[in-house]
Amino acid sequence: MGGKEGVKQVMRNIIGDFELTMALSGIKKLDDINTSLLYNK
């Protein structure tokens, strides 16, 4: 699949992966993401 439809599919996959990662991390909304989630002090 290429062209416009290929780009749409790739974007759907990226968004799906991001939503899954958020759910597995216990994050319910984008506002809950901050730098404390990126590293341990």
Buried (B, 14 or more C-beta within 10 A) or exposed (E): EEEEEEEEEEEEEEEEEEEEEBEEEEBEEEEEEEEEEEEEE
